[in-house]
Each structure stands twice: as C-alpha cells, then as structure tokens.
Amino acid sequence: MIVRTFQASAAAGVLAALLLPAGAMAQQVDIGAPAPPPTAPEAPAANDTKKPATEAPAAAPTPARYRPNHLAHPRDTSPGSQIGDTQSAAPPGLFGDWRNSRTWLGARGVDVSARYASETAYNPTGGRRQAITETGQFDMGAKIDMGKLVGLEGGTLQATLTWRRGDNLSDVAGLGTLQQVQEVYGRGQTVRVTELWYEQKLGDAVEVKLGRTNPGSDFAVFSCHFQNLTFCGAQPGNLVGDYWQNWPVGQWGARLHVDVRRGVYVQAGVYEVNPLNLKNNFFVARWHGATGVLIPFEAGWTHGGDGGHVGSYKVGGWYTTANGTDVYRDINRRPIAITGLAPLEHSGRYGGYVSVQQQITGTSKDGKSLDGLGVFANFTQTDRATAVTDNQAVVGMFYKGLATWLPGDVLGVAFGRTNVNGRAADTDRLTPGKPVRDAEYAAELYYSVTPLPWLELQPNVQWIHHPGGVRSADEVVVLGLKGAITL
C-alpha cells in the first residue's frame, strides 16, 4: 500500500510540474469533478459520473486570495458537503494554506486540493454471509485559471489523478445487488488520470471543453453524497456503464455549452467509447481501441439566488455508435436461451433522462442554498434491445440545518427502483434453474456532520428489497459509515 501511495503521489507531482511554469511547484493536484467549485460543508446528491449550484458555503470560508474560480455553469443544485461528494472537487482542508503555498499558487490562478474518501459497510442481514469491508478513493487535482496564469481570459485547465483501493461488500458478502452499496468502489482499484481537460469561454454565452473527461461530469449531473450507487452520480452510467463511463474513468471528449438566455442552456457533446479505459493499470490516455462514440445532449433551466429558492430542471438523451448485443435474440433472431448461439448485434444504442432538483424551504445566497429542505427526482430510460437494466427511478430529499449547533449537518433520504429489462427476464424464464429477475428497490438514510472544516462523518443505513431483482432473495440491510478528509 505504501508503494502504491508513493506511486500516486509521484505521478501527481510529475503531472503538476508539467502543467505549471517554473517556480510554481510545491503543489498537489483539485480533486473531483469539473462542475462545482470547491466549497466546504453544505447540505445535498455510476456504474460509474458531475452543475447550477446550491451547495452551502464552507464552515470556514476559503480566503479570497486562493478561493477556486467558479465555472460559469455548475449544474448540480444538491445542497451537500463537497467533502463527501466523491465525484466533485473538495475544499481546502487539514493543512489549510500548506505553508502559504496555496495563497502563492492561487494568486497565479492555480487552485490545488487533495482528499481521501472512505466507505465502510456491514450487512447484519442478507447476502451469503455477514462481512465488513472498507474501500476508498484518494484524489489530487489542480484547476488553473489561464487568465491569471498566462492572460488567456475565460480559459480553465483541470488535471485530476485518482487512486481507488479496498474491497466491495456486494462481492465479499455475496449480496447479489444490481447497484453497489459502496459507490466509491469499482472501475479498477488503480491509479488513473481521471481529468485532463481544457475549457474556454467564447463570449458571454458559449463554452467549449475538450480533453480527458467523462460524460457524467457534464450531462445528467448529480452529486455523490449517498453511499448506495443508486443515488450517486450521472444516472445513465448506473445502467449502461459499458459505454457511458462516469467518474473516475477518463475518456477523450468534447462538449459545447450555449446559454440561450438567463438560466436556460442547451449543450451537446461527443465522447470516445473505449473498453481499454477500464483496464486495471495506470495510464495517461489510450490512443487506440475505440469502438465508437457517445453523443449526449441536454437542455436545462436553473433559477434562484439571493432570497429565492434555487432549483434546476434538466432533460436530455444520448446516442452511441458502439455496437451492443441483444439481451434476448440470437443471430437468427431466436431466443438465445434456447439456441445457445451468439447474440444479435445492434449497431447503435440510445436513451433519455429527466432530472429535477428544487429547494423548498430555507434561504439561499449567490445561487446556493444555505439551509432548509430540498427535494430531487431522477429518471433514466435506456433502449430495451441491449440493456439488461433498462430504467431507474429515484426520489429523495436533503435537509440542512436540522441541528443548528452541529456544523454542516445534512440529513439525506432517498428511495430508488432499478428495473431489469422484461426481455432479459424472458431469457431468465427460458434458462433452467435461473431465477426470473424483476426490479431491485433501494432506500438510504444518512446524517452527515462536519465537526472540522476538513473532516466529514456520515453514518448511514441502507435497505435493499429484491436484491438483484430476484423476488425470492432475502432482503439486505447495510450499516455504513462514509467519511472524508481533505488535505
């Protein structure tokens, strides 16, 4: 473990040195997603995924001289602590100004941060056996304001390294769930370059972004405060993760964002689909192996500000040119379960989504909720020809300020349903001895506190009904603890 930690730190140092001019050393690198800016304790939000902003301000505001620049169009209005969102940037933390290095770098447009997020889980009931596991993510990042650094106004450069480690309770205890109970696990327990992208504003209404990124950072954006994957990140990645690859996977991609009028935007993007990105070894980028492209598009409306209740409303969809295999029919268009032949190939796949977040009570400032109740609802539908899990629906709420004497307290509750495609269920019926799958239901309750600006603790309890979509399977209860330390 010591060796791998050294490798992650060394790789980050090399990358940072390449990105900064001579003399701008002594940095580690801004962890998380490109959308929301680092702001400490707030109130909130696969398979693998990042925003209009409503997160609450830090318990101890970051000094202006090295406060990260806000991207023009953050698109997640979940009121929640950045520390616990494993798919967004964390605030400065334990070591504060790093012996004045953050101030020095910030004056030159370079914002740096690092964090370790941990998720522990234990299943008192359900699964093949009882077990306890811990898994986590260490990430380091740098966000560079190119206007301050080299005079290129409206330009932003983001570099992020991530290292995932640990064990997954869903596998160790044999829970058989469709969605992981520790969202931070997965996509290879390895060091990787998650982000290396450049974004440029063109006038007041247009932004262009390109480089190593992922679709969940810009489309169907949702934060990752819950520990169950059902309620974490861009929802399409939870269903079709073979080609929509969320955080921490990096893909070659580009996005065009246009503000139509105040609060209303449209955007479209294109991302490489490359199975080699999922290999469990360190690399900066893959230059071959692509099987197609993913083309997402989205329209949205965000509103609210000082004295108003903030909210965001998004509708979008996607099409991919990457081939997919049919879940029911073989190459002769007969049931696979009967013939045993190779499945029918489809030349394209598609889907759509809707996402709503709205603050109901409380106050807001500068487009961010400070306290009160917020609600959300997400729904995604994929094509039924190729997706085993074809839709997911989630509703939930966040309440910040339940106990005013506890710093950064957030109560989160969510309910979700992940559906197994009826055509995949038909294949189950034709397969001797295989249970017929239907839908998996999940719920999570958590309470998060931030006793120190750099520390967040979040106990939670999860309940999974019909794990794996199998009605005869025993219900699963998971007791969890999510924690995060920012450095």
Number of C-alpha atoms within 10 A of each C-alpha: 7 7 8 13 13 11 15 21 20 13 18 26 18 11 21 23 17 11 16 17 11 8 8 15 15 13 22 26 25 31 32 34 31 28 23 29 24 30 24 31 34 31 33 34 28 29 26 29 34 31 27 28 27 35 29 26 24 21 17 13 14 19 10 11 14 22 22 25 18 13 17 16 19 19 28 28 32 33 35 33 31 32 33 35 26 33 30 28 33 35 32 31 22 16 10 18 16 16 9 11 17 23 20 17 22 23 17 20 24 29 28 31 27 27 30 22 22 24 25 24 26 20 24 14 17 21 23 13 12 15 16 17 19 19 22 25 22 23 31 29 30 31 27 26 25 20 14 16 18 12 10 12 14 18 21 22 21 27 28 33 28 26 24 23 20 17 20 24 25 21 14 15 18 15 27 19 22 24 23 22 31 27 25 30 23 21 20 18 19 18 27 26 24 28 31 23 21 20 22 18 18 13 8 10 14 16 20 17 21 19 19 24 34 28 31 27 26 29 29 31 26 31 30 29 30 28 30 25 23 31 30 27 31 33 34 33 23 28 28 24 17 17 24 30 32 28 29 33 23 27 26 22 21 22 22 17 21 19 18 14 9 10 14 16 19 17 20 19 22 21 26 28 23 21 14 14 23 15 12 13 11 16 12 17 16 14 9 8 12 14 15 17 21 22 21 25 21 21 20 21 20 26 18 22 18 13 13 19 24 29 28 25 21 22 20 20 21 21 16 23 18 19 15 19 19 23 24 23 24 20 15 12 12 15 20 21 19 12 13 10 15 13 21 21 16 14 12 17 22 20 19 20 23 20 22 21 28 24 28 17 15 17 18 22 18 15 22 27 37 22 26 20 25 27 22 23 18 22 20 25 21 23 17 21 21 25 24 21 24 23 26 24 20 21 18 20 23 24 24 27 19 15 12 10 8 13 20 28 27 28 22 25 19 23 20 21 20 25 22 25 22 19 19 23 20 16 19 17 15 14 14 8 8 11 15 19 23 19 22 23 24 26 21 25 18 21 20 28 22 25 15 16 22 24 21 25 20 22 18 23 19 22 22 27 22 22 27 21 25 18 16 12 17 16 16 20 22 24 18 25 21 26 21 25 23 27 21
